[in-house]
Every structure is written in structure tokens, then in C-alpha cells.
Amino acid sequence: MIAKTLAELEDVLAEELIALGADNVELGTRMVSFTGNKALMYKANVHCRTALRILKPFYTFKAESADEVYEAVKSFNWDDYLSLDTTFSIDAVVFSHIFTHSKFVAYRVKDAIADWFNEKYEKRPSVSVSNPDIVLHIHVAHNKCTLSLDSSGESLHKRGYRVAQGDAPLNEVLAAGMILKSGWRGECDFIDPMCGSGTLLIEAAMIALGIPPGIHRPHFAFEKWKDFDSELFSTIYNDDSGAREFNHRIMGFDISPKAIAIAEKNVKNAGLKKYIDLEVKPFKQFAEAPVKEGILMTNPPYGERLKVEDLDELYSMIGERLKHVFPGYRAYVLSYRKESFDAIGLRHSNRFFLYNGALECEMREYEIFSGKRDDHPTKGVSREGGRSGGFGAHSERNSREGYRRSRRAGEADEEKSRDKYRSKRSDDERDKPFKTDKPFTPRKPSSRSDKSFNPDRSSDKPFKSRERPVPYRDKPESRSGNAGDKPLKSRERFSREDGRGGRSDKTGAKSFKSDKPFSGKKFSDKDAKPGDFRKK
């Protein structure tokens, strides 16, 4: 089977599956594969806090085009999983250079199934998007295609206890993953000073009490399968052997009365009102901690969905309150921007790389001390439960995720510093010639313009002139006088407005301008003089 999850929660999900009795557990990207029986599949859906859905693969093939996908799906015997009376839907996930559109792959699978039934029964089952009997999942990795039965149906993050939500609710799977990664299992009080709709509070209470996260869901997709064992599922669903006592408190605070009202509804619907205390109170008004020691975990606004006037001031206030009000606590802050963590102004003891939707977030751990950090030994709740045991591969990959982000941030800082020291010119200066601070020093005249220049002087390489060939010239021009008397001067070019001038027989004499304007008379060969540049 395949258990899908959010990125960077694979290690926690693997621990949950092993605790349920899964075998051959292997970590992948946003998924964990494992083997087990039907009972384990039911348990995984009910008990896994960090799973999004549980898939049961049943058909694997390779395809290089959409037509090959169609033919492979059509060749399968669908009587084993579908009937004319069942409704179905198809979910597609594609990571391939061959297939670029997941919806198109889903359409081709649907067409193949429909045509298979039409050819055999002259009738086809219906497709239902809202509440299908069978949910099929096709996963395409390059040219490898895997068809699976989705045993969960709706995503497992939809626990069933949320009846209302705020403007930016935290995903339940992410909230549970944050708590499990911290290692907290109910050993002390739990506080969220910016609780919003109460997701972290409810997930913390369910973890502390050992309540399965799927206990409030109305149904699972596997309940409509042909081989569904209702008695087995009833036994698993009603098993309370994992229940634990919780002798501490879970407290939530928020600046918004509306958010606290929403949290109260969700807490009541989850049946946890006895264990969770809620109060309208801004974080900056905390003059003393509710209890002496405990765990503080919060998800402040990032400035993305919830707009904050001064984000740096908010995080600076968080750091100041943590330092002066909550000594003895371990605090966990989930946020998005590095500048926000910098504004907190505290040195973190650990960091966890997570994703909140598409945002690359971090959860940083702070061990709050009164005075200097080095004067206090590390104390608090044991975090062995939150470590990934024998999953060194994921720890390494998680470290690579941190390295990738830090490397990218370093490249951005390097580019920024390069732009900072790069000279910039204003719009007015762009039209002006470039000026340098160094004074201009004229170059020494070339030896070829010197009167003592001797063309026969030996050198390493003979001098080669780069004269351009003149068309229709039979022989080089003859020049009167001595070549060494005066340096060579280029001919002056004239426009029609200046008039055309003749030239003297004496080499080096300047051309003169005619007093008369150019009459437009054509120049003929008979008027040409020796050495004239207009001679054909």
C-alpha cells in the first residue's frame, strides 16, 4: 500500500505505520510504502495523523503516449473492481516529460473503462465527482503508470470536527506533524498564544488523549468496496486500547474575538471542551506565563493571506514576549520568511523544514532561558518520541532540503551584494560620456609616424599592411616626392554641399574647396589625372 503525506512529514508517518504493525516500510517523496493486510488498511485510515490518503495499487504498466495508456487500461478486467451499478471517479498525479496534463490522462483512463463496459455490456457505469462508490488513482512517473484504489475517499486531513474556520486555517495534517516532530505527547501543558480557529489545540488534545484522528469522519471510501468487512472495521473503529490519561491543560489565546468564537465551536464539536481553555487576549499583553513550564507552539501570520501592517514589529514582539514572559518553555514558531525569524532575535536550538501549501516554511525551536543560554543545562520534555528512529535516509534528505534552501538563499544574497557594489548611473548621466577619475595621458606616437622610421629595420614579424583592395585598379597609385619627408595623411572626404575639389600634383598638398557649387557634371575618364582616387 501507499500512504501519501505532505513533504517532510514522511518520517513521522513511517513511525505511525510501524506502530500500527506495518511491514516493509520505505520512505519516498511525499509518500511511504508499506505492506499489510486488510485490517492494517482500515487502521491506517483511522489512526494515521499525518496521512492524506491510503492507496492500494492493483495494476502497473508502462506507456509512452496517451494512446498506450488507453490501450493498457482497456485490456484490464474491470469486473473485479467495478460494475454497471457503481459510480467511479479518477484522480491523476503526473510526474513525467511525456505526459504534461494530469486531467488528460484521467480522461483517457475514463474513456478506456467506459469503452470496455460498452463493448462487453453495451452499457457503462457512471462517473460521479461528488460522492463516487469507487475512487481510482493513477500515478504516472515518467513512463511508469500505477492504478490504485483510493481507500480513503476525501483527504484524511478532513477530520470531520471542523465546523467553522478563520481566514487562514492550518492544515490538520501539518498541525499534527508539527506536534509529533516536537516530541510532545502530553507530558506538560500546551499553549498556543495565536490559536486562530484552534487546529493546533485540537490536534494536540487528540494526541495527548490517544484519540484517533479519523473518529469523527462520516465515512471512508473502502466501505463501498465489494470485499468490505463491516465487522472487522467496527472492531477497529471502536477499539479504545490506545486511550491515555491527560492531566495537564491545553490553552489557546487570540487577539480576535471572532477567531476564539470559531475555535470554541470546533473544540465543542470535537468533544474536547473539557481539556481546552480559550481566551481573547493579545500576545503582547502577556505579563506572565499561564503556567511555570510547558510547550508553546504557534503559527503567526506570514503576511501572505493575512495582511499585517508591520510584520517585523509583530515578530519582534513575539521574541520579546518569549524572552521575558516564558522562561522555562520550549517554543515552536512556524513561519515563512527568514526576515521574520531574524526579527524574533532569539537563537534557535533546532529547525524543521516544512511546507505549508506551496510555501517553504520552517518551524524553529527555541529553548527559553532567563539570563544567558550557556548558564542553563538543557531541560524539558524528552524528544526521543519525535525523532525518526532508524530512518537515517529521511534525516539525510531533510538535511539536504535545508542545505538546498540555504544554498539558494546564499546565492540570492551574493547576487544582492553584487548589485549593491555595482556602480549605477542615473537617467541624466546615461546620456553623458563616461568619466574616469584618472587624468588623461596621451599615447606616445607610433614609430611608423616617426621621421626616422626605417621600413627595412628588422623585427620579429614583418609588418603587413592592412590596405583594403581598391576595385578596378590595375596597379598601385604612384606618389610624388619622398615618402619620408612627411607622415602619411589620410584623404579628406567631401560631401556635395562642400563641393568637389581637385588635387595638386604635389603629394601631401591639401585639397581645396571650389568657390563654385557642384554643377552635377559627370566625371569622365579623359579628365582624370594620374593618382586621382576617382579614376576607374
C-alpha positions in Angstrom: 0.0 0.0 0.0 0.9 3.7 -0.4 0.3 6.3 2.3 0.5 9.9 0.9 1.5 12.8 3.0 2.9 16.4 2.9 6.5 16.9 2.1 9.0 16.5 5.0 6.4 14.5 7.1 7.4 11.2 5.7 9.5 10.2 8.8 6.6 10.9 11.2 4.2 8.9 9.0 6.6 6.0 8.9 6.7 5.9 12.7 2.9 5.8 12.8 2.7 3.0 10.3 5.3 0.9 12.2 3.4 1.4 15.4 0.3 0.1 13.7 2.2 -3.1 12.6 3.2 -2.2 9.0 5.9 -4.2 7.3 8.5 -3.3 4.6 8.1 0.4 5.4 10.0 2.6 2.8 10.1 6.3 2.6 9.6 8.2 -0.7 8.8 11.7 -1.7 5.5 12.8 -0.1 4.7 9.1 0.4 5.5 6.0 2.4 5.1 2.5 1.0 4.3 -0.5 3.2 2.7 -3.9 3.3 0.0 -5.3 5.4 -3.5 -6.9 5.5 -7.0 -5.5 5.2 -7.1 -4.7 8.9 -4.0 -2.6 8.7 -5.5 -0.7 5.8 -8.5 0.1 8.0 -6.3 1.1 10.9 -4.1 3.3 8.7 -7.2 5.3 7.6 -8.5 5.7 11.2 -5.3 6.2 13.2 -2.6 7.9 10.9 -2.5 11.6 11.8 0.0 12.6 9.1 -1.5 10.6 6.2 -3.5 12.3 3.4 -4.9 9.1 1.8 -4.1 5.4 1.7 -3.8 3.8 -1.7 -4.0 0.1 -2.7 -2.1 -0.4 -6.1 -3.5 -3.2 -8.3 -2.3 -2.6 -11.8 1.1 -1.3 -13.1 2.1 -0.8 -16.7 4.4 1.3 -19.0 3.2 3.8 -21.6 4.9 6.2 -23.9 1.8 8.0 -25.1 -1.8 8.7 -24.1 -3.0 6.1 -26.6 -0.8 3.4 -24.9 -2.4 4.4 -21.6 -5.8 3.9 -23.1 -5.0 0.5 -24.6 -3.4 -0.7 -21.3 -6.4 0.3 -19.2 -8.8 -1.1 -21.7 -7.1 -4.5 -21.6 -7.7 -4.9 -17.9 -10.6 -6.9 -16.5 -12.7 -4.3 -14.7 -15.3 -6.8 -13.5 -13.1 -7.4 -10.4 -13.5 -3.8 -9.2 -16.4 -2.1 -11.0 -20.0 -2.9 -12.0 -22.6 -1.2 -14.1 -24.3 0.0 -10.9 -21.3 1.5 -9.3 -20.2 5.1 -9.8 -16.5 6.0 -10.0 -14.1 8.9 -10.3 -10.5 9.2 -11.3 -7.7 11.2 -9.7 -4.4 11.6 -11.6 -0.9 12.7 -10.5 1.7 13.1 -13.2 5.5 13.5 -12.9 6.6 12.9 -16.5 8.1 14.6 -19.5 5.8 12.5 -21.7 2.5 13.5 -20.1 2.2 17.1 -19.1 -1.5 17.3 -18.3 -2.9 15.2 -15.5 -6.5 15.9 -16.5 -5.9 14.5 -20.0 -4.5 11.3 -18.5 -7.6 11.0 -16.3 -9.9 11.5 -19.3 -8.1 8.7 -21.3 -8.5 6.3 -18.3 -12.1 7.1 -18.0 -12.7 6.6 -21.8 -10.9 3.2 -21.7 -13.1 2.0 -18.8 -16.3 3.2 -20.4 -15.4 1.6 -23.8 -14.5 -1.7 -22.0 -18.0 -1.8 -20.5 -19.7 -0.7 -23.7 -18.1 -3.4 -25.7 -19.0 -6.1 -23.2 -22.4 -5.0 -21.9 -23.4 -2.2 -24.3 -23.7 -0.1 -21.2 -21.2 1.8 -19.0 -21.0 2.8 -15.3 -21.5 6.5 -14.4 -18.9 9.0 -13.3 -19.6 10.8 -10.1 -17.3 13.6 -8.8 -19.0 14.4 -5.5 -19.6 11.0 -3.9 -18.4 8.1 -6.0 -18.6 4.5 -5.0 -15.1 3.7 -6.3 -12.2 6.3 -6.4 -9.4 5.3 -8.8 -6.0 6.9 -8.6 -3.5 6.8 -11.4 0.1 7.8 -10.7 2.5 8.5 -13.7 6.2 8.7 -13.1 7.9 9.2 -16.4 6.6 6.2 -18.4 5.6 4.0 -15.4 1.8 4.1 -14.7 0.2 2.7 -11.5 -3.5 2.3 -11.0 -4.7 2.2 -7.4 -7.8 2.1 -5.4 -8.2 5.0 -3.1 -9.3 3.6 0.3 -9.8 7.0 1.9 -12.0 9.0 -0.4 -11.9 12.5 0.8 -8.4 13.6 2.0 -7.7 12.4 5.6 -6.9 15.9 6.7 -10.6 16.5 6.7 -11.1 15.1 10.2 -14.8 15.9 10.5 -14.6 18.1 13.6 -14.1 21.5 11.9 -17.5 23.2 11.6 -16.1 26.7 11.0 -12.7 28.2 10.0 -10.9 31.5 10.0 -9.2 33.4 7.2 -6.0 31.2 7.0 -6.6 27.8 8.7 -3.7 25.5 9.3 -3.9 22.1 7.6 -4.7 19.4 10.2 -2.1 17.0 8.9 0.6 19.8 9.1 -0.6 20.7 12.6 -0.3 17.1 13.8 3.1 16.7 12.1 4.4 19.8 13.9 3.4 18.4 17.2 4.8 14.9 16.5 8.1 16.4 15.3 8.4 18.3 18.5 8.2 15.1 20.5 5.3 16.3 22.7 2.9 13.6 23.7 1.0 15.3 26.5 3.7 15.3 29.2 3.1 19.0 30.1 0.8 22.0 29.4 0.4 23.1 25.8 -0.1 26.7 24.8 -0.9 28.5 21.5 -1.0 32.3 22.1 -2.2 32.9 18.5 -4.5 30.0 18.1 -6.9 31.2 15.3 -9.6 28.5 14.7 -7.9 26.1 17.2 -6.4 23.5 14.9 -3.1 23.1 16.8 -5.1 22.9 20.1 -7.5 20.2 18.9 -4.7 18.1 17.3 -2.6 18.4 20.5 -5.6 17.2 22.6 -6.2 14.2 20.4 -2.6 13.2 20.5 -2.4 13.6 24.3 -5.6 11.6 24.8 -4.8 9.0 22.2 -8.0 9.7 20.2 -7.8 8.5 16.6 -8.0 11.4 14.1 -10.5 9.6 11.9 -13.0 9.0 14.6 -15.2 12.0 13.5 -15.2 11.2 9.8 -18.6 10.2 8.4 -17.3 7.6 6.0 -14.3 6.1 4.2 -14.1 5.0 0.6 -13.3 1.4 1.4 -16.8 1.0 3.0 -18.3 0.8 -0.5 -15.9 -1.9 -1.8 -17.1 -5.4 -2.7 -14.8 -7.0 -0.1 -15.6 -4.6 2.7 -15.6 -6.3 6.1 -18.0 -4.3 8.3 -17.4 -6.4 11.4 -13.7 -6.1 11.2 -13.9 -2.3 10.6 -16.4 -2.0 13.5 -13.9 -3.7 15.8 -11.1 -1.4 14.8 -13.2 1.7 14.9 -14.4 1.0 18.5 -11.1 -0.1 19.9 -10.1 2.3 22.7 -7.0 0.5 23.8 -4.8 3.4 22.8 -6.6 5.9 25.1 -4.4 7.7 27.6 -4.9 10.0 30.6 -4.1 13.6 30.3 -3.5 15.5 33.5 -2.4 18.9 32.0 -4.1 21.7 30.3 -4.2 23.0 26.7 -4.7 26.7 26.4 -5.4 28.9 23.4 -5.4 32.7 23.1 -6.0 35.1 20.3 -6.4 38.8 19.7 -9.6 38.3 17.7 -12.9 37.5 19.4 -14.2 36.1 16.2 -11.4 33.6 16.0 -12.0 32.5 19.6 -15.7 32.0 18.8 -14.8 29.8 15.8 -12.3 27.8 17.9 -15.0 27.2 20.6 -17.3 25.7 18.0 -14.6 23.4 16.7 -13.5 22.3 20.1 -17.1 21.6 21.2 -17.7 19.6 18.0 -14.6 17.5 18.7 -15.8 16.8 22.2 -12.7 18.3 23.8 -14.1 21.3 25.7 -13.1 19.6 29.0 -9.4 19.8 28.1 -9.0 23.0 26.1 -9.3 26.6 27.6 -9.8 29.5 25.2 -9.5 33.3 25.9 -9.4 36.5 24.0 -6.0 38.0 24.8 -3.4 39.6 22.6 0.1 38.1 22.8 1.7 41.4 23.7 -0.4 41.7 26.8 1.1 38.7 28.4 2.8 39.9 31.6 3.3 36.4 33.0 3.0 32.9 31.7 -0.2 30.9 32.4 1.9 28.1 33.9 5.5 27.9 35.0 6.8 25.5 32.3 5.3 23.9 29.2 5.3 23.8 25.4 4.4 26.9 23.3 3.6 26.3 19.7 2.1 28.9 17.3 1.6 29.7 13.6 1.7 33.6 13.3 0.7 35.4 10.2 3.2 35.3 7.3 1.9 38.4 5.5 0.7 36.3 2.6 -3.0 35.5 3.2 -3.3 37.5 6.4 -2.0 41.1 5.9 -0.1 42.7 8.8 0.8 46.3 8.9 4.3 45.8 10.3 5.4 42.2 10.1 8.8 42.8 11.6 7.3 44.6 14.6 5.0 41.6 15.1 7.8 39.0 15.2 10.0 41.3 17.3 7.2 41.5 19.8 6.9 37.6 19.7 10.6 37.3 20.5 10.5 39.9 23.3 7.5 38.2 25.0 9.1 34.8 24.7 12.3 36.0 26.3 10.7 37.9 29.2 7.5 36.1 29.9 8.1 32.4 29.0 11.4 31.3 30.5 11.5 27.6 31.1 9.4 26.9 28.0 10.2 25.2 24.7 8.7 27.4 22.0 8.0 26.4 18.4 7.2 29.0 15.7 6.2 28.2 12.2 6.8 30.9 9.6 7.7 31.6 6.1 10.2 34.4 5.8 13.8 34.4 7.1 13.4 38.1 7.9 10.6 37.2 10.3 12.8 34.8 12.2 15.6 37.4 12.3 13.1 39.8 13.8 12.4 37.4 16.7 16.0 37.9 17.8 16.5 34.6 19.6 18.9 31.8 18.8 17.1 28.6 17.8 18.1 25.2 19.1 16.5 23.3 16.2 14.8 23.8 12.9 12.4 21.7 10.9 11.8 22.3 7.2 8.1 22.0 6.3 5.7 23.1 3.6 2.5 25.0 4.3 0.8 24.5 1.0 3.3 25.7 -1.6 5.2 27.9 0.9 8.6 26.7 2.0 8.3 27.2 5.7 10.3 26.4 8.8 9.4 25.5 12.3 12.1 26.7 14.7 12.5 25.5 18.2 13.6 28.0 21.0 14.6 26.9 24.4 13.8 29.9 26.5 16.1 30.7 29.4 16.2 33.6 31.9 19.7 35.1 31.6 22.4 33.6 29.4 21.8 30.4 27.5 25.2 28.8 28.5 24.3 29.2 32.2 21.4 26.7 31.9 21.6 23.0 31.1 19.2 21.7 28.5 16.0 20.5 30.1 12.3 19.9 29.3 10.3 17.2 27.7 12.2 14.3 26.2 12.0 14.5 22.4 13.0 10.9 21.6 9.4 10.2 20.5 9.7 12.9 17.8 12.9 11.5 16.2 12.8 9.3 13.2 14.4 6.3 14.8 16.1 4.2 12.1 15.2 6.4 9.2 18.6 7.9 8.6 17.8 8.3 4.9 15.0 10.7 5.5 17.1 12.6 8.1 19.7 13.0 5.4 17.1 14.1 2.9 15.7 16.5 5.3 19.2 17.9 5.8 19.6 18.1 2.1 16.3 20.1 2.0 17.8 22.5 4.5 21.1 22.7 2.5 19.2 23.3 -0.7 17.3 26.2 0.8 20.4 27.7 2.5 22.4 27.4 -0.7 19.7 29.1 -2.7 19.4 31.9 -0.1 23.2 32.3 -0.2 23.1 32.7 -4.0 20.4 35.3 -3.6 22.5 37.2 -1.0 25.5 37.0 -3.2 23.6 38.4 -6.2 22.2 41.2 -3.9 25.7 42.1 -2.7 26.9 42.2 -6.3 24.2 44.6 -7.2 24.9 46.7 -4.1 28.5 47.4 -5.1 27.8 47.7 -8.8 28.1 51.3 -10.0 24.8 52.7 -11.1 24.2 55.7 -13.4 21.2 57.9 -13.2 19.0 58.6 -16.2 20.7 62.0 -16.6 24.2 60.5 -16.6 23.4 57.9 -19.1 23.5 60.4 -22.0 26.8 61.8 -20.8 30.2 60.4 -21.8 31.9 58.1 -19.3 34.2 59.9 -16.9 37.1 58.4 -15.1 39.0 59.6 -12.0 42.4 59.1 -13.7 43.8 62.0 -15.7 44.2 61.5 -19.4 47.8 60.8 -20.6 48.3 61.0 -24.4 49.8 57.9 -26.0 53.3 58.1 -27.5 53.4 58.5 -31.3 53.9 55.3 -33.2 57.3 54.6 -34.7 55.7 54.5 -38.1 54.9 58.2 -37.9 58.4 59.0 -36.8 60.7 60.6 -39.4 63.4 58.2 -38.6 61.2 55.3 -39.3 63.2 52.7 -41.4 61.0 50.2 -43.2 64.0 47.8 -43.6 64.5 47.6 -39.8 64.5 44.0 -38.6 61.7 42.8 -36.3 60.3 39.5 -35.0 57.5 39.6 -37.5 57.4 41.5 -40.8 54.9 44.3 -40.9 51.9 43.6 -43.0 49.7 46.4 -44.2 46.0 46.0 -43.9 45.2 48.0 -47.1 41.8 47.4 -48.5 41.7 46.4 -52.1 40.5 49.1 -54.5 38.3 47.7 -57.2 39.2 48.2 -60.9 42.7 49.3 -60.1 45.4 47.8 -62.2 48.4 49.0 -60.3 49.0 50.9 -57.0 48.9 54.6 -57.0 52.1 56.5 -57.6 53.1 59.2 -55.2 55.5 62.0 -56.0 58.0 63.3 -53.5 59.9 61.5 -50.8 57.8 59.3 -48.5 60.0 60.1 -45.6 59.5 63.9 -45.8 56.1 64.0 -44.1 54.0 61.5 -42.3 51.2 59.8 -44.3 47.9 61.7 -44.1 44.5 60.3 -44.9 42.5 61.9 -47.7 39.7 64.2 -46.6 36.2 63.2 -47.7 33.9 65.8 -49.1 30.1 66.0 -49.4 28.2 67.5 -52.2 27.5 70.6 -50.1 31.2 71.2 -49.6 31.9 70.9 -53.3 34.3 68.6 -55.0 38.0 69.7 -55.2 40.9 68.7 -57.3 44.2 67.8 -56.0 47.7 69.0 -56.5 50.4 67.0 -58.2 52.5 67.5 -55.1 52.0 64.7 -52.7 50.7 65.8 -49.3 49.2 69.0 -50.5 45.8 69.8 -49.0 42.7 69.7 -51.2 41.0 72.9 -51.8 37.3 73.7 -51.9 35.8 75.1 -55.1 34.1 78.5 -55.0 31.5 77.3 -57.4 28.9 74.8 -56.3 28.9 71.4 -57.8 27.2 71.6 -61.2 26.3 67.9 -61.4 28.6 67.3 -64.4 29.6 63.8 -64.7 33.3 62.9 -64.3 34.8 61.2 -67.3 38.0 59.2 -67.7 39.6 61.7 -70.0 39.5 64.4 -67.3 41.2 62.1 -64.8 44.7 62.9 -63.6 47.3 60.3 -62.5 46.8 59.2 -58.9 43.3 60.6 -58.7 41.2 58.4 -56.4 38.2 58.8 -58.7 39.9 57.1 -61.6 38.3 53.8 -62.7 
